[in-house]
Every structure is written in C-alpha cells, then in structure tokens.
Amino acid sequence: MSAISSNWSRALANAEIGDNGLHIQDWFLESFLDLGEDLGEAAGNGRHFAVLFEQAGCPYCRELHEVNLERPTIVTYLKQNFEILQLDLWGSRAVTDFDGEEMEERALARKWQINFTPTIVFFPKDTAAVAGKSGRQAQIARMPGYFKPFHFLSMFEYVRDGRTADQSFQRYLQDKLARIKAEGGKADVW
C-alpha cells in the first residue's frame, strides 16, 4: 500500500458520521442554538465565532473532515482561536439568529443565502456590532465551499488577525505567499 493510500485509509477510519449524516468533531460547539449567546460565549473566551453549514452526503464536507480537520496544526489553531457551530443545511432544529428571529436550520440557511457546502460564516468578536442584525448582515467573512488546507487555515488566520476590515482575502493570501517565498519557504497550496 502506498503512503498516500495509507494516509487516506487512516483518515477514512477516523471520519465519524452522526445520526444526522454530518461528520462529527468532538470539539465543535454544543449549544442551545441561540447565536447571540454563542457569539457572546466565544467572545468571552477570547475566540471568534463561526458557523459551519454542511449537508449529509456532501463530498466536499467529507474532504473537509478527512483532510483539513485531520491535520493537527489546523485543529490546534482552530481550537485555540475559534468556536465553531455546525448546522445542517437541510436541518429542522430551531435556531435563533442574532436579530432574534427563530427558525429551522434550513430556513436560516436560505435567509443567509448559503448556496454551497461546506460554507463557513465568520462573525466579529464585538457583540454590539452584531446586535439586532441577521447573520447575513453581521458576517465579516465567508468561506463559500471547500478550501484546500493552506487556503482553509489562511482564511481562519485572516479573520483572527483582524484583516477583514482593511484587506481582501485574495490580497492577504498574496502577501502571505510572498512572505513565505521571501523567507525561503514553499507553501503547500495543493
């Protein structure tokens, strides 16, 4: 067995799926699905808050869990800096948006205009900046679809570093790649 297929087999063995068909990460946020409270708790813990939309059977969601979330450096960074709430694109659990409106997960996905899975929506730490707004209005960044590990981690760094207000993600990536190259390194972008 080649090293690549051996690594892939280990990743497949580690990917656990819950009763709702979504992949499980034991460190994802467990909550009462009141997004305002979740944001406040994350901010109180010094972390950013993000909402991850997935759906059962999504091959890109599977790759997110079996590739990106199998990398210890990525998982460690996310656990230290973010609270991530997983929602089901077609789910029926009641969720309360930041503006106080309660609806099913699938209705929230439509309200926030979630079109792809996985999609990760990021919010500011400042709860006052979010108060009274829907998640769509309050978001500071969005990862629409699957990103390979380098770009995935870079998006989380971009949010944590507070660059969403003054720099596009593309520019952030270009600057990061230029820094890596100037330091004699090489980025694993594939």
N, C-alpha and C positions, 0 to 999 in steps of 0.2 A: 504494500500500500504506500503511495507517495505521501510526502509530508503534507501536501495541500489537502489531499482527500482525508488524511488522518485528522488534520485540524478541523476540517468540515464535519467529520463524523463526531468529534468531541463537541462541537458547537451544537449540532443537531441533538445530541444526547442531553445537553444542558437546557435546551429551549423547552420550557414548560408552558402548557396552554391551560387556561382556566375554563370553567364551565360555560362562560360566555363566548369562548372561541378566541379570546385575546391572549397574547403571551403575557406571562406573569413575571414581574420583577418584585422581589420581596421588599425592596427599598422605595418603591413608588408610594406616594402619599395615599393614606387611607383617610377618608374624610366623610363628613355628612353632606358633601356636595353643595356647600354654600361658598361660592367662590370668593366673596368678600372676606369671609372668615379665614379661608385657606390662604389668601394673599396676606392678611394680617399676621397669621401664624408664621408664614415663611419669612416675612419681613422682620418679625420679632426674633427669629432665629438667625438673622443676618443673611438670608438666602433670597434669591429671586424665585418667582413663581412662574411655572409654565404648565400649559395644558396640552396633553398629547392625545390627539384623536386617532383611533385605529379602527379596523373592522376585521371581523373573522374572515379567514381565508386570504387575506391581503399578502401577496408575496413580498412586497417591499417592507411591510411591517415585520414579517418573519426575518428578513435580512437585517433590519434594524436591531432586532433582539439577538440574532445568531451571529452577527458580525460586530457591529458597533458596541453593543452592550455586553459583549464577551471580552472586551479589551479593558483590563484592569485600570489603565491610566484614564480612560474615558469615564468609567464608572466612578472611580475615586473623585475625579474632578466634579462630576455631576452631583454626587452625594454631598460634597463639601459646600457647593455653591448654589444648589437649586432644590426646590421642592417640585416634583413633577406629579401631576394628577392625570391619570389615564381615563379617557372617556371613550365610549363606543359610538362610532358614527351612526349606528342604527339602534342604539340602546334606548331603553324606556325608563331608566332611573330618573327621578326628579332631581334637577339641578337648579340652583338659584344663581342667576347671572349677577354681575356686580351692580346692575341697576335695580336689583330686587325682583326682577321677573323670574318666576319659577316655571320650568318647562322640562320636557323629557330631553335626554341627551341628543336625540335625533333632531329635535326642534332647535336646540341650541346650535347644533352644527349648521343648520340652514341659516339661522339668524346671523351667525358669524361668517357665513359664506365659506365653509370648509368644503373643498371640492376634491381633495386627494387625501389618501392615507399612505403613510403616516403624515400628519400635519402637527407641528408643534407651534403653539402660540405663546409668546413671552409677554410678561407684564412688568411695569416698573415696581420698585420696592415701595414707593411712596403711595400709601393707601389713599391719601387725599386726592392724588392725581387720577385715581380710578373711580372714586365715589360718584355714584349716580350715572355712570356711563355703562354701556354694554361692553362686553369683552372685545367686540369688533372695533369700537371707538377707542378703547383704552390700550389696546395692544401696542407694544413698542417694536416688535419684530415678529416675523412669521417664517417658519421653515415649511414650505409647501411641498411635501413629498419626501422621498428618501434621499439623504445626502450620504456619500461615502464617508468613512471615518475622519479623514483630515478636515473636510468641509463641515461635517457634523460638529466635531469638537470646536472648530473655529467659530461657528455660529454661537455656541454657548459662551465662548471667550469674548466674543464681540458684545454680547448682551451684558455679561458680568463686568467687562471693562468700561461700560457706560458709553460705548461709541455709537449707539443707535441714534442719538440726538444730533450728532455732528458729522457722521461719515456713513456712506453706503456700505453695505456688506461687501460688495464687489471690491471697493477701494480698500477696505480693511484686509481682505484676502490678498490683494496685490501687494500691499505694504508688508504683510506677514511673510509672503513668499520671497519678497526682495530682502527682508531681514535675514531669513534663513539662508538664502543664497550668499549674501554678504558675509555671513559667519562661516561660510564653507560647508554648510549642511545641504541636505537634499530632503525635500518634503515628499512624503508618501501620499500623493494625491490620487492614486488609483486604488 
